[in-house]
Amino acid sequence: MRVPDETVNKVKNGTDIVELVSSYVKLEKRGRNYVGLCPFHNEKTPSFSVSPDKQICHCFGCKKGGNVFQFLMEIESLNFSEAVKKLGEPLGVSITTEESRVDESDMTLIKMHEYLTDLYHHVLMHTNEGEEALKYLTDRGFSADIIKKEKIGITPNMRDFTKNALLNQNFSMESAYQAGLVSRNEENFSYYDRFVSRIMIPIKNHQNYIVGYTARSLDGSEPKYLNTPETPVFQKRELLFNLSDARKFIRKQDEIILMEGHLDVIKVKMTDVQNIVGLMGTALSGENINLIKRLASNVTLMFDSDNAGRKAATSVGETLLFEGLNVFIIQLPEGEDPDEYIEKHGREKFEQLVQKQKRHFVHFQADHLLDESMENDLSYTQNLNKLINYLKYVPGNTLKERIITHISDSYKVSKEHILSSIPSQTENVNYFEPPAEPQMKIALSTREKKERYFLKALSRDKSLFIQFKDEVSTEVLTSPTYYGIFKGLCTYYEKFEDYDVSMINQYVSEECFEALLDLDSIKIHDDVSKDELNDYLGDLSGIRNSTRDKQLIYLQLKEAEQSNDVDRQIELMQKLVEINSRHKK
């Protein structure tokens, strides 16, 4: 479907690209622009630039970017009308969409999850089969509001409940199997429910589609938690539980709080702490790490206080520390998880814990390793060296000084010794660096400089553009890239009155958009006249034609030399001098 231009303009003008991009990427101001790690490819040095003046973003590495619509289309896999709709909702601009860029087979799997989520939630809230599970949840302190908001449900203790429900909706069992909703007996190829008598916690992907479940056993059967298997739409390495809801809070606070249990996350969502996500396992994938780095520079781990939780905190914390992030730990009382802590101590006490009790990962490790270190000289040396090695990844002198003081006091070693022992970094872990300016590999020729100036002057004034449009051809703009920009401008000015680089880039290729950004940055005086453009047009046309003239003269010279016609040679040489004097390269 086509969205009216006035609607597109209203949404575009009402959406700030810095605010939009910063909900997906951690940005830091550099001069007039903002920079961050590109969300479209893996990188360690930021090359993704956002211009609030031009309302565009661009990666100098992978070349992706554009205006607010193009950014959202790329990062959320939306088509244009869907992007306009999503950006228009907070502005009160309503449009309908009829198509989706989500693969049709994937959308079938998503629709199954959406249907079953509503069904499971209905069973929990409104049937006898759900009474036991609902009582279990309310006894654990989950409010009716949070149960409804998260659409928590229950699968009854029936072998084929899910299977029959999907068949009644005309979904195929093969699709249900691909979605991880039913299992299959490979001997007789029969299907049966994967989840039976389990509390169903929906898992959304980062586009807010339900793609899987965390299923908790209600009758004591093992495993206690059974998750959706890997499917085309459920890839654990790409997901963080609750990210779609927590993203805006994470960006606002520049902090992401990681938890283990999904019920823990839901319980915490009943407090004022909203920048929380849950791991999809005890380890972080490369995709998880890259996503976290783009969202925030501070990560706080709040894992269970048992041995498994402490080991996970050490492993995950070390990984994130080495990636250049500020990593903190909130340590819960022995034997408690966040859910239990809130139930035992109350919401306000939990909020105070989050606000006041964060220790840096190295500080936490120093305390954790202390007991075994002080009575064992070998462990003392090994653990102290480990802590000193960690220190090279701690950014900021103030925080590092605080941690060094703590290690010095705890391990009875001088701060001078610790400072002198910190190894130098082999890699710069400073999160933000200004993106390198793109360098021209070859100096621009006089011809290219003239074409750039002519195109720049022509592009920014529609009245001049219309006057000269029919005079411009590949004879004038000999660069295919510049001519491609010109053709894009032809289409653009059929629809718009004013020059806007954030809209023009929809009408040019990626290669041309790169050149368009470069073109947009060059300075020309404000009062370019029609006569000046006529001079450029004549000069550029002449240069091109003079090349042809000279090629013809060279052929004639060769013939004159072969026939030993000296007068003809002199005549032709004079023509060459005249052409070169008119059009210096």
C-alpha positions in Angstrom: 0.0 0.0 0.0 1.1 3.6 -0.7 1.3 6.0 2.2 0.3 9.6 1.3 3.2 12.0 1.1 1.7 14.4 3.6 1.5 11.5 6.1 5.1 10.5 5.4 6.3 14.1 5.9 4.3 14.5 9.1 5.8 11.4 10.7 9.3 12.2 9.4 9.2 15.8 10.7 7.8 14.6 14.1 10.5 11.9 14.6 14.0 12.9 15.8 16.6 10.5 14.4 19.0 10.9 17.3 16.2 9.8 19.7 15.2 6.9 17.5 18.7 5.6 16.9 19.7 6.0 20.5 16.9 3.6 21.5 18.9 0.9 19.7 22.4 2.1 19.8 24.5 3.8 22.5 25.5 7.2 21.1 28.0 9.8 22.2 28.3 13.3 20.9 31.2 14.1 18.7 31.1 17.7 17.4 27.8 18.3 15.6 27.1 14.6 15.2 26.7 11.5 17.3 28.6 8.3 17.0 28.2 4.7 18.1 28.8 1.1 17.2 27.0 0.1 14.0 23.9 -2.0 14.7 24.2 -3.6 11.2 27.6 -5.2 11.4 30.1 -6.2 14.1 32.8 -3.6 14.9 34.9 -2.5 17.8 35.6 1.1 16.7 32.4 3.2 16.2 31.8 4.1 12.5 28.1 4.7 12.7 27.3 8.5 12.6 24.0 10.3 13.2 23.5 13.8 12.0 20.7 15.7 13.9 21.0 18.6 11.4 20.4 16.4 8.3 18.3 13.9 10.2 20.2 11.0 8.6 22.5 8.2 9.9 25.2 6.5 8.0 27.8 3.7 8.7 31.2 4.4 7.1 32.0 0.7 7.4 29.0 -1.2 5.9 27.4 1.9 4.3 24.0 1.2 5.7 21.8 4.0 7.1 19.4 6.7 5.8 16.6 8.6 7.3 14.3 7.6 10.2 12.3 5.3 8.0 15.2 3.5 6.4 16.9 3.0 9.7 13.8 1.4 11.3 13.1 -0.6 8.1 16.6 -2.1 8.3 16.9 -2.7 12.0 13.3 -4.1 12.5 12.9 -5.8 9.1 9.9 -3.7 8.2 8.6 -2.5 4.9 8.1 1.3 4.4 4.5 1.5 5.3 5.1 -0.6 8.5 7.9 1.8 9.5 5.7 4.8 8.9 3.0 3.2 11.0 5.3 2.4 13.9 6.8 5.8 14.0 3.4 7.4 13.6 1.8 5.7 16.6 3.4 7.9 19.3 2.6 11.0 17.2 -1.1 10.1 16.9 -0.7 9.4 13.1 -2.7 6.3 12.2 -2.3 4.3 9.0 -3.1 0.8 8.1 -0.7 -1.7 6.6 -1.5 -4.7 4.5 1.9 -6.4 4.1 4.8 -7.6 6.1 8.5 -8.1 5.4 8.6 -11.1 7.8 8.9 -14.3 5.8 5.6 -15.9 5.2 6.6 -19.2 6.7 8.1 -17.4 9.8 4.9 -15.4 10.1 2.9 -18.6 10.2 5.0 -19.8 13.2 4.5 -16.4 14.9 0.7 -16.5 14.4 0.7 -19.9 16.1 2.4 -18.5 19.1 0.1 -15.5 19.2 -3.0 -17.7 19.0 -1.7 -20.1 21.7 -0.5 -17.4 24.0 -4.1 -16.0 24.1 -5.5 -19.5 24.6 -3.1 -20.5 27.4 -3.7 -17.1 29.1 -7.5 -17.7 28.9 -7.1 -21.2 30.4 -5.1 -19.7 33.3 -7.4 -16.9 34.1 -10.9 -18.2 33.4 -11.0 -22.1 33.7 -10.9 -24.7 36.4 -7.8 -26.2 34.8 -6.0 -22.9 35.5 -6.9 -22.5 39.2 -3.9 -24.3 40.6 -1.4 -22.4 38.5 -3.1 -19.1 39.1 -3.0 -19.7 42.9 0.7 -20.7 42.6 1.5 -17.4 40.9 -0.6 -15.2 43.2 0.9 -16.9 46.2 4.3 -16.1 44.9 3.3 -12.4 44.7 2.6 -12.0 41.0 -0.3 -9.5 40.6 -3.2 -10.0 38.3 -2.0 -6.9 36.3 1.4 -8.3 35.6 0.0 -11.7 34.7 -2.3 -10.1 32.2 0.4 -7.7 30.9 2.8 -10.5 30.3 0.1 -12.9 29.1 1.3 -15.7 31.3 -0.7 -18.9 30.7 -1.0 -22.6 31.5 -1.1 -25.7 29.4 -3.6 -28.2 30.9 -2.6 -31.7 31.9 -3.9 -33.0 28.6 -1.6 -34.8 26.1 -3.0 -33.3 22.9 -4.5 -30.0 24.0 -2.1 -27.8 21.9 -2.1 -30.2 19.0 -5.9 -30.2 18.8 -6.2 -26.5 19.3 -3.8 -25.8 16.3 -5.6 -28.4 14.1 -8.9 -26.6 14.8 -7.3 -23.4 13.5 -6.2 -25.2 10.3 -2.5 -25.1 11.2 -0.5 -28.0 10.0 1.3 -30.3 12.4 4.5 -30.0 10.4 4.4 -26.2 10.9 3.7 -26.7 14.6 6.7 -29.1 14.9 8.9 -26.5 13.1 7.7 -24.0 15.7 8.7 -26.2 18.6 5.1 -26.4 19.9 4.6 -30.1 19.4 7.1 -33.1 19.4 7.2 -36.0 17.0 7.5 -39.7 17.4 10.0 -40.6 14.7 9.0 -44.3 14.6 5.4 -43.8 13.7 5.6 -40.1 12.7 2.8 -39.1 15.2 2.7 -35.7 16.9 2.0 -34.9 20.6 2.2 -31.8 22.8 5.7 -30.6 23.8 4.3 -28.6 26.8 1.9 -30.3 29.2 0.9 -29.0 32.7 3.3 -26.1 32.6 3.1 -22.4 33.3 3.8 -20.7 29.9 5.8 -17.5 29.9 5.8 -15.9 26.4 9.2 -14.8 24.9 9.2 -11.9 22.5 11.9 -11.2 19.9 13.3 -7.7 19.6 10.5 -6.8 17.1 7.9 -7.6 19.8 6.6 -10.8 18.2 6.0 -13.8 20.4 8.4 -16.5 19.2 8.8 -19.0 22.0 8.1 -19.9 25.7 9.8 -20.5 29.0 7.6 -23.3 30.5 7.7 -24.0 34.2 6.7 -27.4 35.5 3.6 -27.2 37.7 3.3 -30.8 38.8 7.0 -31.3 39.8 8.0 -33.1 36.6 11.6 -32.6 35.3 13.0 -30.5 33.9 11.8 -27.7 36.1 12.0 -25.3 33.1 11.5 -26.4 29.5 12.2 -23.9 26.8 11.2 -23.7 23.1 13.9 -25.5 21.0 15.8 -23.7 18.3 13.4 -22.8 15.5 13.5 -20.5 12.5 12.0 -17.7 14.6 13.5 -18.7 18.0 17.3 -18.3 18.0 18.6 -18.1 21.6 21.9 -16.6 20.6 20.0 -13.5 19.2 17.6 -13.0 22.0 17.5 -11.4 25.5 14.3 -11.9 27.4 12.2 -8.7 27.9 14.4 -6.5 25.7 11.5 -5.2 23.7 10.0 -3.7 26.8 13.2 -2.7 28.6 15.0 -1.0 25.6 13.9 2.5 26.3 14.7 2.3 30.0 18.1 0.9 29.2 18.9 3.7 26.9 17.7 6.3 29.3 19.8 5.0 32.2 22.8 3.7 30.1 22.6 0.5 32.1 21.3 -2.9 31.5 20.6 -5.3 34.4 21.0 -9.0 33.5 19.2 -11.7 35.4 19.0 -15.5 35.0 15.3 -16.3 35.6 12.5 -15.1 33.5 10.1 -15.2 36.4 12.6 -13.1 38.3 12.5 -10.5 35.5 8.7 -10.4 35.5 8.6 -10.0 39.3 11.1 -7.1 39.1 8.9 -5.5 36.5 6.4 -4.9 39.3 8.9 -2.5 40.9 10.3 0.8 39.5 13.3 -1.2 38.2 12.6 -1.5 34.5 16.0 -1.7 32.7 16.1 -5.5 33.1 16.6 -8.4 30.7 16.9 -12.1 31.2 19.6 -14.4 29.7 18.5 -17.2 27.5 21.1 -19.5 29.1 24.1 -19.3 31.4 26.4 -18.1 28.6 26.4 -15.1 26.4 26.6 -15.5 22.6 28.6 -13.1 20.4 25.3 -11.7 19.2 24.2 -11.1 22.8 27.4 -9.3 23.5 27.3 -7.1 20.5 23.7 -6.2 21.2 24.5 -5.3 24.8 27.4 -3.1 23.8 25.2 -1.1 21.4 22.6 -0.5 24.1 24.7 0.6 27.1 28.1 1.0 28.5 27.2 -0.2 32.0 26.0 -3.8 32.8 24.9 -4.9 36.2 24.6 -8.7 36.9 21.9 -9.8 39.4 22.2 -13.6 39.5 21.1 -16.2 42.0 23.3 -16.3 45.1 24.0 -20.0 45.0 27.2 -21.5 43.7 25.9 -21.9 40.1 24.8 -18.2 40.2 28.2 -17.0 41.4 30.0 -19.1 38.7 27.7 -17.7 36.1 28.4 -14.1 37.3 32.1 -14.7 37.2 32.0 -16.1 33.7 29.6 -13.5 32.2 31.2 -10.6 34.1 34.7 -11.5 32.9 33.4 -11.8 29.3 31.8 -8.4 29.4 34.7 -6.8 31.2 37.1 -7.9 28.5 34.7 -6.4 25.9 35.3 -2.9 27.4 32.1 -2.6 29.4 31.7 -1.4 33.0 30.5 -4.5 34.8 28.8 -4.4 38.3 27.4 -7.0 40.6 24.4 -6.9 42.9 24.9 -9.7 45.4 21.8 -11.1 47.0 21.7 -12.8 50.4 22.7 -16.4 50.4 20.1 -18.7 48.8 17.9 -16.0 47.4 17.0 -15.0 43.9 15.4 -11.6 42.9 11.9 -13.0 43.0 12.4 -14.4 46.6 14.2 -11.2 47.7 11.2 -9.1 46.8 8.8 -11.5 48.5 10.8 -11.6 51.7 12.0 -8.0 51.9 9.5 -6.0 49.9 9.5 -3.9 46.8 11.1 -0.7 48.4 13.9 -2.7 49.9 14.7 -4.2 46.5 14.7 -0.8 44.8 17.1 0.4 47.5 19.3 -2.6 46.9 19.5 -1.9 43.2 20.2 1.8 43.8 22.8 1.5 46.5 24.5 -2.0 46.4 26.4 -2.2 43.2 30.0 -3.3 43.3 32.3 -3.3 40.4 33.0 -6.8 39.0 36.7 -6.6 40.1 35.7 -5.5 43.6 33.3 -8.4 43.8 36.0 -10.9 42.6 38.5 -9.5 45.1 36.1 -10.3 47.9 35.1 -13.6 46.4 38.7 -14.8 46.1 39.9 -13.4 49.4 39.1 -16.4 51.7 41.1 -18.9 49.7 43.9 -16.4 49.1 45.0 -15.3 52.6 45.8 -18.9 53.9 47.3 -20.2 50.7 50.4 -18.5 49.3 50.0 -20.1 45.9 46.3 -19.0 45.6 47.2 -15.6 46.9 49.7 -15.0 44.1 47.5 -16.4 41.4 44.4 -14.5 42.5 46.2 -11.2 43.0 47.7 -11.5 39.6 44.2 -12.2 38.2 42.8 -9.1 39.9 45.7 -7.0 38.7 45.1 -8.2 35.1 41.4 -7.3 35.4 42.4 -3.7 36.3 43.7 -3.0 32.9 40.1 -3.2 31.6 38.6 -0.8 34.1 38.0 2.6 32.5 38.3 5.8 34.4 40.9 6.7 37.0 38.5 7.4 39.8 36.8 4.0 39.7 40.2 2.2 39.2 41.7 4.1 42.2 38.7 3.0 44.4 39.2 -0.7 43.4 42.9 -0.5 43.8 42.5 0.9 47.3 40.1 -2.0 48.2 42.5 -4.7 46.9 45.4 -3.1 48.7 43.6 -3.0 52.0 42.1 -6.5 51.6 45.2 -8.3 50.3 47.7 -6.3 52.4 49.8 -5.2 49.4 50.8 -1.6 48.6 48.9 0.4 46.0 52.2 1.3 44.4 52.9 -2.4 43.8 49.5 -2.9 42.2 49.8 0.1 40.0 53.2 -0.9 38.8 52.0 -4.4 38.0 49.0 -3.5 35.8 49.9 -4.7 32.3 49.5 -2.4 29.4 46.5 -2.8 27.2 47.2 -4.6 24.0 43.9 -3.2 22.7 42.2 0.1 23.3 39.0 -0.7 25.2 37.8 2.9 25.2 34.3 2.6 24.0 33.9 5.6 21.8 36.3 7.0 19.3 35.4 9.4 16.5 34.8 7.6 13.3 37.6 8.1 10.8 36.8 10.5 8.1 36.5 8.7 4.7 39.6 9.4 2.7 39.8 9.9 -1.0 42.2 7.4 -2.4 43.0 9.5 -5.5 43.0 13.3 -5.5 40.1 14.8 -7.4 40.8 16.0 -10.9 39.8 19.5 -12.1 37.0 17.9 -14.0 35.6 16.1 -11.0 35.8 19.2 -8.9 33.8 21.2 -11.5 31.2 18.4 -11.8 30.8 18.3 -8.0 30.3 22.1 -7.7 27.9 22.2 -10.6 25.8 19.3 -9.2 25.9 20.7 -5.6 24.7 24.1 -6.8 22.0 22.6 -9.0 20.7 20.2 -6.4 19.8 22.6 -3.6 17.6 24.9 -5.7 14.6 23.4 -7.4 14.0 26.4 -9.7 17.6 26.2 -11.0 17.3 22.4 -11.2 14.2 22.6 -13.4 15.8 25.2 -15.7 18.9 23.1 -16.3 17.5 19.6 -16.1 17.1 19.0 -19.8 20.7 20.3 -20.5 22.3 17.7 -18.2 23.5 14.4 -19.7 26.3 11.9 -19.4 28.2 14.4 -21.5 28.1 16.9 -18.7 28.2 14.6 -15.6 30.7 12.0 -16.8 30.9 10.3 -13.4 28.3 7.5 -13.3 27.9 8.2 -9.6 27.2 11.9 -10.0 24.8 11.2 -12.9 23.0 8.7 -10.7 22.5 11.4 -8.1 21.2 13.7 -10.8 18.7 11.1 -11.9 17.6 10.5 -8.3 17.1 14.3 -8.0 14.9 14.3 -11.1 12.5 11.9 -9.3 12.8 13.6 -6.0 11.9 17.1 -7.3 8.8 15.7 -9.0 7.4 15.2 -5.5 9.1 17.7 -3.2 9.8 21.4 -3.3 12.8 21.8 -1.0 16.2 20.0 -0.8 16.3 17.5 2.1 19.2 15.0 2.0 17.3 12.7 4.5 14.5 12.3 1.8 16.7 12.4 -1.3 18.6 9.3 -0.2 15.4 7.2 -0.9 15.9 7.9 -4.6 19.5 6.9 -5.0 21.6 3.8 -4.7 23.9 3.1 -1.7 26.9 4.0 -3.7 25.3 7.3 -4.8 24.2 8.0 -1.2 27.8 7.8 -0.1 28.7 10.3 -2.7 25.7 12.4 -1.8 26.8 12.7 1.8 30.3 13.8 0.6 28.7 16.2 -1.9 26.5 17.6 0.9 29.5 18.5 3.0 31.3 20.7 0.4 31.0 24.4 0.8 29.8 26.7 -2.0 28.6 30.3 -1.8 24.9 30.9 -1.3 24.1 33.1 -4.3 25.0 30.9 -7.2 23.5 32.6 -10.3 22.0 31.2 -13.5 24.8 32.7 -15.5 27.4 31.0 -13.3 25.7 27.6 -13.9 25.6 28.4 -17.6 29.3 28.9 -17.6 29.9 25.6 -15.7 27.5 23.8 -18.1 29.4 25.2 -21.2 32.7 24.4 -19.7 31.8 20.8 -18.7 30.2 20.2 -22.1 33.2 21.7 -23.8 35.7 19.6 -21.9 33.9 16.4 -22.9 33.6 17.5 -26.6 37.2 18.8 -26.6 38.3 15.2 -25.8 36.5 13.9 -28.9 37.9 16.8 -31.0 41.5 16.0 -29.8 41.1 12.3 -30.6 40.0 13.2 -34.1 42.9 15.6 -34.5 45.4 12.9 -33.3 44.1 10.6 -36.1 44.5 13.3 -38.6 48.0 14.1 -37.4 49.0 10.5 -37.9 47.7 10.6 -41.5 49.5 13.9 -42.1 52.8 12.5 -40.7 52.4 9.4 -42.9 51.9 11.5 -46.0 54.7 13.9 -45.0 52.2 16.9 -45.2 54.1 19.5 -43.0 51.6 22.3 -43.5 48.7 20.1 -42.5 50.7 19.0 -39.4 51.2 22.7 -38.4 47.5 23.4 -38.9 46.4 20.5 -36.7 48.9 21.4 -34.0 47.6 24.9 -33.8 44.1 23.5 -33.3 45.3 21.3 -30.4 46.9 24.4 -28.7 43.7 26.3 -29.1 41.6 23.5 -27.5 44.0 23.1 -24.6 44.1 26.8 -23.9 40.3 26.9 -23.7 39.9 23.8 -21.5 42.7 23.2 -19.0 42.4 19.8 -17.3 
